[in-house]
Amino acid sequence: MTDSAQAGSAAKALGHIRVLDLSRVLAGPWCAQNLADLGADVIKIERPGCGDDTRAWGPPYARDAQGKDTGEAAYYLSANRGKRSVTVDIASPEGQALIRDLARHADVVLENYKVGQLKRYGLDYESLKAVKPDLVYCSITGFGQDGPYAHRAGYDFLIQGMGGLMSVTGERDELPGGGPQKAGVALTDLMTGMYATIAVLAALTHRDRTGEGQYIDMALLDTQVAMLANVGSNYLNSGKAPQRWGNAHANIVPYQTFACSDGHIIVAAGNDGQYQKFVDAGGRPELALDPRFATNPQRVANRDVLVPLLAEMVATRTRNEWIAALEAVGVPCGPINDVGEVFANEQVQARRMAVELPHPSAGKVKLVRSPMKMSATPATSDKAPPLLGQHTEEVLRDVLGRSGEEIAALRARGVV
């Protein structure tokens, strides 16, 4: 970098990196936010007048000092901290020229447009590589740049279904409430953003060693298939499609939720010793001596007999009584917290996972801090998500050297 954004960046892992973020909604912005947390100067390009789609995805919205809603949706705030917002009409030739000029001053470009759409604007990888040969360019789409589905629109919910996650999420069909269920957060989007972050960092390391930039093709469906992990491996090595187990585990018993007298707990007995301690703590040591339940393979084979016995045992005590008893003997366990209980949790508070940041219209906004805790180059979450176009003049002036008169003329023509 050569402008004032570099000041004070020496202690930041990516303080020397500038990212041109053409993405919107979640997967791309999540990647860009990770890079911003690590110190990169992230310039978020938004449509004049409306910006990122998620700015309108409310309520809830951030509230001002009088308790009134601002125009900043909480959804947008979750994925855009630490960035600078510049409004550019990329459908116009002048807007396209601005993006090419910004790319010349960037290390990374992120985009999640439909396959081929940016080529029409001269903003695809090959076009921008011509002005910045060592550019790292990351495209994020639903299905990737090739294959029979490449031109389809891909959304998190659809990909959770198509990619197998919903087939293994939800209660068993034969039990009450059984059926496929999506995850409670947009897990495929978030994981794609995380994989994209890793790919960008690897590409930057390669560039620093060789001087060579490269193109990254990230697809939500690819990510969802990859993150099936042991479930995908189980199928590939057995030929049998895994089923839904609800809050139970396909390969470990007991590894599930149980109803206490006043709530629910999770018990994760990962080995025979932990299982024995669990039933001993519950006053049922004979359940560890019974040959049907003595080892994990036997417990898996006989889960329909064992689990009701364990459920009866757990139901006799409160949640806190069980947690205290199991923690005392080293059996992994814990409560099922709602989100309010999460942020009230003493460990979450000790780790300072919630942060309050100054904000131009809300006064202050509450956000979740980056979990990346690094001793030498700590990730920071110290800048609130920007207002729409908040940094347009600053970036055009400091990065591109445009004068006030030139910027005013661009505004008058609707380019920015």
C-alpha positions as CSV (number, residue, x, y, z in Angstrom):
1,M,0.0,0.0,0.0
2,T,1.1,3.6,-0.5
3,D,-1.7,5.6,1.1
4,S,-2.7,6.5,4.7
5,A,-4.5,3.2,5.2
6,Q,-1.1,1.6,5.7
7,A,-0.3,3.7,8.7
8,G,-0.2,1.6,11.9
9,S,-0.5,-1.6,9.9
10,A,3.0,-3.0,10.6
11,A,1.8,-5.2,13.5
12,K,-1.1,-6.7,11.4
13,A,-0.5,-10.0,9.6
14,L,-2.1,-8.6,6.4
15,G,-1.3,-4.9,6.9
16,H,0.4,-4.9,3.5
17,I,-2.5,-6.4,1.6
18,R,-5.4,-4.6,-0.2
19,V,-8.5,-6.5,-1.1
20,L,-11.1,-5.3,-3.7
21,D,-14.3,-6.9,-2.6
22,L,-16.9,-7.1,-5.3
23,S,-19.0,-9.7,-3.4
24,R,-22.2,-9.4,-1.5
25,V,-24.5,-11.3,0.8
26,L,-22.5,-13.8,2.9
27,A,-19.8,-16.2,1.5
28,G,-17.7,-13.6,-0.2
29,P,-18.2,-10.9,2.5
30,W,-17.3,-13.5,5.2
31,C,-14.0,-14.2,3.5
32,A,-13.3,-10.4,3.1
33,Q,-14.2,-9.8,6.8
34,N,-11.7,-12.5,7.8
35,L,-9.0,-10.7,5.8
36,A,-10.0,-7.3,7.3
37,D,-9.8,-8.8,10.8
38,L,-6.2,-9.8,9.9
39,G,-5.3,-6.3,8.9
40,A,-6.0,-6.1,5.2
41,D,-7.4,-2.9,3.7
42,V,-10.7,-4.2,2.3
43,I,-12.5,-1.9,-0.1
44,K,-16.1,-3.1,-0.5
45,I,-17.7,-2.1,-3.8
46,E,-21.4,-1.5,-3.6
47,R,-24.2,-0.4,-5.9
48,P,-25.1,3.3,-5.6
49,G,-28.3,3.8,-3.7
50,C,-28.9,0.3,-2.4
51,G,-25.6,-1.4,-1.7
52,D,-25.2,-5.0,-0.5
53,D,-28.5,-6.9,-0.5
54,T,-28.1,-7.7,3.2
55,R,-28.4,-4.0,4.1
56,A,-32.1,-4.5,3.6
57,W,-32.4,-7.9,5.3
58,G,-34.1,-6.7,8.5
59,P,-35.5,-6.4,11.0
60,P,-33.6,-6.4,13.3
61,Y,-31.6,-3.2,12.7
62,A,-29.0,-1.5,14.7
63,R,-30.7,1.2,16.9
64,D,-29.5,4.7,17.6
65,A,-29.1,6.4,21.0
66,Q,-32.9,7.1,21.1
67,G,-33.7,3.4,20.5
68,K,-34.9,4.0,16.9
69,D,-34.0,1.7,14.1
70,T,-31.3,2.9,11.8
71,G,-31.0,1.6,8.2
72,E,-28.2,-0.9,9.2
73,A,-29.6,-4.4,9.2
74,A,-28.0,-6.7,11.8
75,Y,-27.5,-9.3,9.1
76,Y,-25.3,-6.9,7.1
77,L,-23.4,-5.9,10.3
78,S,-22.5,-9.5,10.9
79,A,-20.3,-9.9,7.8
80,N,-18.8,-6.5,7.0
81,R,-16.8,-5.1,9.9
82,G,-13.4,-3.5,9.2
83,K,-14.1,-2.6,5.5
84,R,-14.3,0.6,3.5
85,S,-17.4,1.1,1.4
86,V,-17.2,2.7,-2.1
87,T,-20.2,3.0,-4.3
88,V,-19.6,2.4,-8.0
89,D,-22.0,1.7,-10.9
90,I,-20.1,-1.2,-12.6
91,A,-22.6,-1.4,-15.4
92,S,-21.3,1.9,-16.7
93,P,-18.0,2.1,-18.7
94,E,-16.7,4.8,-16.4
95,G,-17.5,2.6,-13.4
96,Q,-15.8,-0.3,-15.0
97,A,-12.7,1.8,-15.6
98,L,-12.7,2.8,-11.9
99,I,-12.8,-0.9,-10.9
100,R,-9.9,-1.7,-13.2
101,D,-7.9,1.2,-11.7
102,L,-8.6,0.0,-8.2
103,A,-7.6,-3.6,-9.2
104,R,-4.3,-2.2,-10.3
105,H,-3.7,-1.0,-6.7
106,A,-5.0,-4.3,-5.1
107,D,-3.5,-7.6,-4.2
108,V,-6.8,-9.6,-4.1
109,V,-10.1,-9.4,-5.9
110,L,-13.2,-11.2,-4.5
111,E,-16.4,-11.6,-6.5
112,N,-19.5,-13.7,-6.5
113,Y,-21.3,-12.7,-9.7
114,K,-22.9,-15.2,-12.0
115,V,-20.5,-17.1,-14.3
116,G,-19.4,-15.0,-17.2
117,Q,-21.2,-11.8,-16.0
118,L,-18.0,-9.8,-15.1
119,K,-16.4,-10.7,-18.4
120,R,-19.0,-8.6,-20.2
121,Y,-17.7,-5.7,-18.1
122,G,-14.1,-6.4,-18.7
123,L,-13.7,-7.2,-15.0
124,D,-13.0,-11.0,-15.2
125,Y,-9.7,-12.5,-14.2
126,E,-8.1,-12.4,-17.6
127,S,-9.0,-8.7,-18.0
128,L,-7.8,-7.6,-14.6
129,K,-4.7,-9.8,-14.9
130,A,-3.7,-7.7,-17.8
131,V,-3.5,-4.6,-15.6
132,K,-2.2,-6.5,-12.5
133,P,-0.2,-9.6,-13.5
134,D,0.3,-10.9,-9.9
135,L,-3.3,-10.5,-8.9
136,V,-5.0,-13.1,-6.7
137,Y,-8.6,-13.3,-8.0
138,C,-11.2,-15.4,-6.2
139,S,-14.6,-16.2,-7.7
140,I,-17.4,-17.7,-5.5
141,T,-20.4,-19.2,-7.1
142,G,-23.0,-21.9,-6.3
143,F,-21.6,-24.6,-8.6
144,G,-18.2,-23.4,-9.9
145,Q,-17.0,-22.1,-13.2
146,D,-17.6,-25.4,-15.2
147,G,-19.9,-28.4,-15.2
148,P,-23.5,-28.8,-16.2
149,Y,-24.8,-26.6,-13.3
150,A,-22.3,-23.8,-13.7
151,H,-24.9,-21.2,-14.8
152,R,-27.4,-22.1,-12.1
153,A,-27.9,-19.8,-9.2
154,G,-26.9,-21.5,-6.0
155,Y,-28.1,-20.4,-2.5
156,D,-27.1,-21.8,0.9
157,F,-30.4,-23.5,1.6
158,L,-30.5,-25.2,-1.8
159,I,-26.9,-26.4,-1.5
160,Q,-27.5,-27.8,2.0
161,G,-30.1,-29.9,0.4
162,M,-28.3,-30.8,-2.8
163,G,-25.0,-31.4,-1.0
164,G,-26.2,-34.0,1.4
165,L,-26.2,-32.0,4.7
166,M,-29.9,-32.0,5.1
167,S,-30.0,-35.7,4.5
168,V,-28.0,-36.2,7.7
169,T,-29.5,-33.3,9.7
170,G,-32.8,-33.7,11.6
171,E,-34.5,-36.4,13.6
172,R,-34.8,-40.0,12.3
173,D,-37.8,-40.5,10.0
174,E,-39.4,-43.1,12.3
175,L,-39.4,-40.7,15.4
176,P,-41.7,-37.7,16.1
177,G,-40.5,-34.7,14.2
178,G,-38.4,-36.8,11.9
179,G,-37.3,-35.5,8.5
180,P,-34.6,-33.4,6.8
181,Q,-33.6,-30.1,8.4
182,K,-31.3,-27.3,7.4
183,A,-28.7,-25.9,9.8
184,G,-29.8,-22.9,11.9
185,V,-27.2,-20.7,10.3
186,A,-26.1,-20.4,6.6
187,L,-23.4,-23.0,7.2
188,T,-22.5,-23.7,3.6
189,D,-22.0,-20.0,2.9
190,L,-19.9,-19.5,6.0
191,M,-17.7,-22.6,5.2
192,T,-17.2,-21.5,1.6
193,G,-16.1,-18.1,3.0
194,M,-13.6,-19.9,5.3
195,Y,-12.2,-22.1,2.5
196,A,-12.0,-19.0,0.3
197,T,-10.0,-17.3,3.0
198,I,-7.6,-20.2,3.2
199,A,-7.2,-20.3,-0.6
200,V,-6.5,-16.6,-0.8
201,L,-3.9,-16.7,2.0
202,A,-2.2,-19.7,0.2
203,A,-2.3,-17.9,-3.1
204,L,-0.7,-14.8,-1.5
205,T,2.1,-16.9,0.0
206,H,2.7,-18.4,-3.5
207,R,2.7,-15.0,-5.0
208,D,5.2,-13.7,-2.4
209,R,7.6,-16.7,-3.2
210,T,7.2,-16.6,-7.0
211,G,5.7,-13.3,-8.1
212,E,2.8,-15.3,-9.7
213,G,-0.8,-14.5,-9.1
214,Q,-3.6,-17.0,-9.7
215,Y,-7.3,-17.6,-10.1
216,I,-9.4,-19.3,-7.4
217,D,-12.7,-21.1,-8.3
218,M,-14.7,-21.6,-5.1
219,A,-18.1,-23.3,-5.3
220,L,-20.7,-23.7,-2.5
221,L,-21.5,-27.2,-3.7
222,D,-17.9,-28.3,-3.7
223,T,-17.5,-27.0,-0.2
224,Q,-20.6,-28.7,1.1
225,V,-19.5,-32.0,-0.4
226,A,-16.0,-31.6,1.2
227,M,-17.4,-30.7,4.6
228,L,-19.4,-33.9,4.8
229,A,-16.2,-35.2,6.3
230,N,-16.6,-38.6,8.1
231,V,-20.2,-38.8,6.7
232,G,-18.9,-38.7,3.1
233,S,-16.1,-41.1,4.0
234,N,-18.5,-43.5,5.6
235,Y,-20.5,-43.6,2.3
236,L,-17.5,-43.9,0.0
237,N,-16.1,-46.8,2.1
238,S,-19.4,-48.7,2.7
239,G,-21.6,-47.8,-0.3
240,K,-24.4,-47.1,2.1
241,A,-25.9,-43.6,2.3
242,P,-25.8,-42.4,6.0
243,Q,-29.1,-41.6,7.7
244,R,-30.2,-38.8,10.0
245,W,-29.6,-39.4,13.7
246,G,-31.1,-36.2,15.1
247,N,-29.0,-35.3,18.2
248,A,-27.4,-38.7,18.3
249,H,-24.2,-40.0,16.7
250,A,-24.0,-42.6,14.0
251,N,-20.8,-44.2,15.4
252,I,-20.8,-43.4,19.1
253,V,-23.3,-44.2,21.9
254,P,-24.1,-42.3,24.1
255,Y,-23.2,-39.1,22.2
256,Q,-26.4,-37.2,22.2
257,T,-28.9,-35.0,24.1
258,F,-30.9,-36.1,27.1
259,A,-33.8,-34.5,28.9
260,C,-33.2,-33.6,32.5
261,S,-35.9,-32.7,35.0
262,D,-35.6,-29.0,34.0
263,G,-33.9,-28.9,30.6
264,H,-31.5,-30.7,28.3
265,I,-27.8,-31.7,28.4
266,I,-25.4,-33.1,25.9
267,V,-23.4,-36.2,27.0
268,A,-20.5,-37.1,24.7
269,A,-19.0,-40.3,26.1
270,G,-16.3,-40.9,23.5
271,N,-14.9,-44.1,25.0
272,D,-15.9,-47.1,27.2
273,G,-14.3,-45.5,30.3
274,Q,-16.3,-42.3,30.0
275,Y,-19.5,-44.4,29.5
276,Q,-18.8,-46.3,32.7
277,K,-18.3,-43.1,34.6
278,F,-21.5,-41.7,33.2
279,V,-23.7,-44.6,34.4
280,D,-21.8,-44.9,37.7
281,A,-22.6,-41.2,38.3
282,G,-26.2,-41.9,37.5
283,G,-26.4,-44.8,40.0
284,R,-26.7,-47.4,37.3
285,P,-23.3,-49.2,37.2
286,E,-24.9,-52.4,35.9
287,L,-25.4,-50.7,32.6
288,A,-21.7,-50.9,32.0
289,L,-21.5,-54.5,33.0
290,D,-24.3,-55.7,30.8
291,P,-22.6,-57.4,27.8
292,R,-25.0,-55.7,25.4
293,F,-23.5,-52.3,26.5
294,A,-20.0,-53.0,27.6
295,T,-18.2,-51.7,24.5
296,N,-19.0,-48.9,22.0
297,P,-19.7,-51.3,19.1
298,Q,-22.2,-53.2,21.3
299,R,-23.8,-50.0,22.4
300,V,-24.2,-48.8,18.8
301,A,-25.8,-52.2,17.9
302,N,-28.2,-52.0,20.9
303,R,-28.8,-48.3,21.1
304,D,-32.6,-48.7,20.8
305,V,-32.5,-50.7,24.1
306,L,-29.9,-48.7,25.9
307,V,-30.9,-45.1,25.1
308,P,-34.3,-45.3,26.8
309,L,-32.7,-46.7,30.0
310,L,-30.2,-43.8,29.9
311,A,-33.0,-41.3,29.3
312,E,-34.9,-42.6,32.3
313,M,-31.7,-42.3,34.4
314,V,-31.0,-38.7,33.3
315,A,-34.6,-37.5,33.8
316,T,-34.3,-37.9,37.6
317,R,-31.9,-34.9,38.1
318,T,-31.6,-31.2,37.1
319,R,-29.4,-30.0,34.3
320,N,-26.9,-28.3,36.7
321,E,-26.8,-31.4,38.9
322,W,-25.8,-33.6,36.0
323,I,-23.2,-31.2,34.7
324,A,-21.6,-30.9,38.1
325,A,-21.6,-34.7,38.6
326,L,-20.2,-35.5,35.1
327,E,-17.6,-32.7,35.1
328,A,-16.3,-34.1,38.4
329,V,-15.5,-37.4,36.9
330,G,-14.3,-36.2,33.5
331,V,-17.3,-37.1,31.3
332,P,-17.7,-34.5,28.5
333,C,-21.1,-32.8,28.9
334,G,-22.7,-29.4,28.6
335,P,-26.0,-27.5,28.4
336,I,-27.9,-26.5,25.3
337,N,-27.9,-22.7,25.5
338,D,-30.1,-20.3,23.6
339,V,-28.2,-17.4,22.1
340,G,-28.9,-15.1,25.1
341,E,-27.4,-17.7,27.4
342,V,-24.4,-18.0,25.1
343,F,-23.5,-14.3,25.5
344,A,-24.2,-14.5,29.2
345,N,-21.8,-17.5,29.6
346,E,-18.8,-16.8,31.8
347,Q,-16.4,-18.4,29.4
348,V,-17.7,-16.5,26.4
349,Q,-17.5,-13.3,28.4
350,A,-13.9,-14.1,29.6
351,R,-12.9,-14.6,26.0
352,R,-14.5,-11.2,25.1
353,M,-16.4,-12.6,22.1
354,A,-18.9,-9.7,22.1
355,V,-17.6,-6.2,21.2
356,E,-19.2,-2.8,21.1
357,L,-17.9,-0.5,18.4
358,P,-18.6,3.2,17.6
359,H,-20.8,3.6,14.6
360,P,-21.7,6.8,12.5
361,S,-25.5,6.4,12.7
362,A,-26.2,4.1,15.5
363,G,-23.7,5.6,17.9
364,K,-22.5,2.1,18.9
365,V,-23.1,-1.4,17.5
366,K,-22.7,-4.7,19.2
367,L,-20.9,-7.4,17.2
368,V,-19.2,-10.7,17.6
369,R,-15.4,-10.5,17.7
370,S,-13.1,-12.5,15.5
371,P,-12.1,-15.8,17.2
372,M,-8.6,-15.6,15.7
373,K,-6.4,-14.9,18.8
374,M,-2.7,-14.5,17.7
375,S,0.1,-13.4,19.9
376,A,2.3,-11.5,17.5
377,T,-0.2,-10.2,14.9
378,P,-3.6,-10.2,16.6
379,A,-6.8,-10.1,14.6
380,T,-8.8,-7.0,15.3
381,S,-12.5,-6.3,15.2
382,D,-12.2,-2.5,15.9
383,K,-14.0,-1.0,13.0
384,A,-17.7,-1.1,12.6
385,P,-19.2,-2.1,9.2
386,P,-19.3,1.0,7.0
387,L,-22.3,3.1,5.9
388,L,-23.1,2.8,2.2
389,G,-20.5,4.7,0.3
390,Q,-18.9,6.0,3.5
391,H,-15.4,5.9,2.0
392,T,-16.0,6.7,-1.7
393,E,-14.2,10.0,-1.7
394,E,-11.5,8.8,0.6
395,V,-10.6,5.9,-1.5
396,L,-10.9,7.6,-4.9
397,R,-8.7,10.4,-3.5
398,D,-6.1,8.5,-1.6
399,V,-5.8,5.3,-3.7
400,L,-6.5,6.6,-7.2
401,G,-5.4,10.2,-6.8
402,R,-8.7,11.7,-8.0
403,S,-9.3,15.4,-7.3
404,G,-12.4,16.7,-5.5
405,E,-13.6,18.1,-8.8
406,E,-13.2,14.8,-10.6
407,I,-15.1,13.0,-7.8
408,A,-17.9,15.5,-7.9
409,A,-18.2,15.0,-11.6
410,L,-18.4,11.3,-11.2
411,R,-21.2,11.8,-8.6
412,A,-23.0,14.1,-10.9
413,R,-23.0,11.5,-13.7
414,G,-24.1,8.7,-11.3
415,V,-20.9,6.7,-11.7
416,V,-20.4,6.7,-7.9
